[in-house]
Amino acid sequence: MMVLFSAFLFSLMATLGFCIIFHVPTRHMPAAAGIGAIGWVIYQLCVFYDMSIVMSCFLASCAVGLLSDVASRALKDASTIFIIPGILCLVPGSGMYNTMAALVEGDLKAAASTGSSTLMMAGAIALGLLTVGAVLRIILSIARRASNIAGKL
């Protein structure tokens, strides 16, 4: 439990740093940092319960996308203000570095293994954000149509 709390705290600070770098408005920084920290804790929990890192990235990015959409509606601003800093803790930077290091050293087998894993993680992040966005649009469209039909009755 203490490990998850420290992971939450450190990812909160890291996301807050990215909020500063990306000039997120000050009033949105707590929400953006919290979204990033929650996404990282979900990733850590999934890895702890023996999910693959690709599936862990997918679920964590789904959570970041959903929380970002909720925050954007609550705070009446664009969801990208919350998605970009929130997703940065999930980006597989070490995998990219290790892939390039293996390529420079000439170890093509390790480069292919690490590179494919890194690409799958990056794809899972993009797919998670895309999935949440599409599902939310469908749900909101159905809700609007139901509201319009109820208004006509």
N, C-alpha and C positions, 0 to 999 in steps of 0.2 A: 504494500500500500504506500509506503514511504517512497518507493521508487517511482510510482505513478505520480505522486505529488511533486517530486523533484522534476520529473519529465514535464509535467504541466507548467511548473514555475519557470524552468529554463526555456521551454518553447514559447511561453508567454513573453519573456524578455526578448527572445530572438525575433519574434514576430513584431514586437513593439519597435525594435531596431529597424526592421524593414519598413514599418509604417513611417518612421522618421525619414528614411532614405527615399521612399516613394512619395513623400509629401501628402500623406493621408491627412485630411482635416482633423484637427485636434479633438473635436467632439466625437469623431468616429474611431479614434485610436483604441479606446478600451474594448469596443465591440470587435474590431478587426483582430486585435491581439488575442482576445478570448476565443474567437473562432479558430485562429491558427493553433492555439494551445489545445483546444478540444479535438481538432483534427489529428494532432500529433498523438494525443493520449489514445484516441481510438485506434490509430495505427499500431501503437505499442501494445494495446490490449489484444488486437487481432494477432499480432506476431506471438505474443505470450501464449495464446490459446492455439498455437500451431497452425495458423492459416498461412498460406503462401504470402510472400511479400507483395506479389502482384494483386492478390485479392485484398490484402490489407490496405494497399494504396487505393484501390477502387472504393472500398467502403469508407475510408477516411476522406477521400475527395468527395464522395456523395454527401457526407456529413458537412463538409466545408461548403459545398454548393447549396445545400438546404439551409444551413444557418446563415449564409450570406444573403440568400433571397429573403429570409425572414427579417434580417437586420436591415436590408435595403428598403423593405416595405415599412418597417417600424420607424426608421430614421429618415425616410423619404429621400433617398439618394441612390445612385447607381450601385448595382451589386458588385461590379468589378472593383470598387473601392475596398470591399471586404474579401473578395475572392483572391486577388493577387497576393496580398501579404499573408492571407490565411493558408494558401497552398504552398508557399515557399519552404516550409519545414518538410514537406513531403517530396520535394524535388530531389531526384537521386543524383546529387552532385558527386558523391564519392564514387558511385558506379561509373559516371562519365570519366572521372579522373583515372580510376583504375583501368578502364578500357583504353584510354589514351596511353597510359604508362605501359600497359602490356603491348600495345602496338609499337611503341618506341623501342621497347626491349626485343621485339621480334617474336614474342610469344603469341602466335596467331590463335592457338586453341583457347588460351585464357582470355584473349581479347574478344573472341567470338562468344564465349560463354558469358562473360561479364557484360558485353555490349548488348546481347540479346535480352538478358535480364533487365538491364537498364532501360532499353527501349520498351519492353513490356510494362515496366513500372510507369514510365512516362505516358504510354498509351492508356494505362488503367486510370491515371489521374485525369486525362482528357476525357475518357469515356465516362468516368464518374460524374464530372461536371456536366457533360452533355446529357447524360441520362436524367439527372435531376432537373435540369432545365427543361427538357422535353416533357417529362412527367408533370412538372408544375404547370407548364403551359396547357397541357391537356386538361388537368384538373380545373384550372381557372377558367378555361373555355367552357367546360361543362357547367361550372357553377354560374357563369354569366348567362348561359342559355337557360338554365333552370330559373334563374332570377327573372329573366325577361318573360318566360312563360308564366311564372307565378304572378308577375305584374299585370299580365293581360287578362288573367282570370278574375 
